[in-house]
Amino acid sequence: MAHDPVVAETVRDAAHLEPHFVFDAQEAAAAAKLAARDGKRTNVLVVLFDDVGWGDFGCYGGGVAVGAPTPNIDRLAREGMLLTSCYSEPSCTPSRASLMTGRLPMRHGLMRPPMYGEPGGLEGEVTVAELLSAAGYVTQAVGKWHMGENRHSQPQNVGFDDFYGFLSVSDMYTEWRDPYFFPEVVYSEERTRWLENAPFNKCFVHATRGGDIENVEEVTIPVLSELDDKWCAYSQEFIIRMAGEEKPWFLYHCTRGTHFDNYPHPRFLGSSPAKHPYKDTIIELDDIVGRLVATLEVTGQLDDTLIFITSDNGPEMETWPDSAWSPFRSAKGSTWEGGQRVPGVVYWRGMVEAGQASDGLFSLMDLFPTLLHLAGASDAIPSDRYIDAVDQTSFLVGAGADSNRKFLYYWLGSTFSALRVGEWKFMLASTSDDDRDVQNPGGFTGVTQKYTYSRLYNLYLDPLEQHSYMIRKLAYLDAFQQGIGGHLRTFSKYPPKVVVGGVG
Ligand code: CA
């Protein structure tokens, strides 16, 4: 009988660990495959795009249909596994920190992105990079960081051997330099000088473990247009160097694109059928995936490398049309599906069965215990803090296509928003997206609304979350409330932490 996530029960291995499904056959299959690797290295390449939408790639119904073909990513999806219910957090920093720590923003405390040199970051958290490094991995971060600019939150101080990229977010480096977006700054010497002297780093940087960051180059608009190209070359050099290494490696490659504002590399400018900088950037990112995979292939490392391709949140609609395509309701910043449901393509030749598509729940933070499992380092997961992530090794490698995760918890800052289990999304609060007093309501524009009665959406019948179904489905109410109750009770033993943000 097929597994039903609504009905099936989970197992909690310890008080600090999220309950998970146990599938004996799937787990045995994964264990056998891993054992058969017989001491070969297990490398990991995470490619994390910025603000790319669920629908942008051809394998999700976008690609050619929306003026930006993505043949490289589509091929990986065909020859690997396509996740249709892969979830980020509502915005950049919370997502990235959850991936790094296996913990929800309410635990690691980065509830929204720190901007323009604002203090606060990963400091004090235990990262997957740190634990992989302790397990013998070479750890490399490339591209966008955005998990704190303070020294102790910088990548080379939270587990990475080397970092080449920028510490903040794309728009901060360029928006005030562009006369189209900031004419009142560009055409004012005083304001330009004021921002030039503001205390945030305007350069992309390099750092090695424990060292100081060194500025590589100031990120002007022409420099920015070449960043993804330079960062790709840096990752390719890393992959080539690692071919001769005995140690396994973890490459965390975070692109600049497609966060607003997009200035594609001159080679890609106008290259998309859509002729729009956002779409040109999608073409460039797909090409970068092609380059990284080709480098793995020619260096003989493709069979030994798990590749996970995803995005850190849904489309940013306040900057439309410089934004992604998602078929879902609302956008980045919100807990509607448009804010948190992201592409997830998993490829590992010979290990992740080709041609799979699954709607099983996957949270990006699940990479934390999953990568540690693959590294044989599950025992290193800290026990002094709550881990919200679930080990999904058997889901990805076991070819059974059942997610080990039962519930997905949606948090809107410090407000609990919704629970998903199976096809159901039970919602207690959200951001409004129909405000009449704004022209372009994206996920950051609305107000937090707590519903008098809860709402229920069937994401199979109603993926756009337009028809609340609660009153016809009260038989589920107790199950949803128990799911939420179990989650919220974990906060009494493991209290929330606020580092940046926190207002619901
Ligand atoms: Ca983002």
Boltz pocket constraint, residues with backbone or C-beta under 6 A from the ligand:
constraints:
  - pocket:
      binder: B
      contacts: [[A, 49], [A, 50], [A, 51], [A, 91], [A, 92], [A, 259], [A, 312], [A, 313], [A, 314]]
      max_distance: 6.0
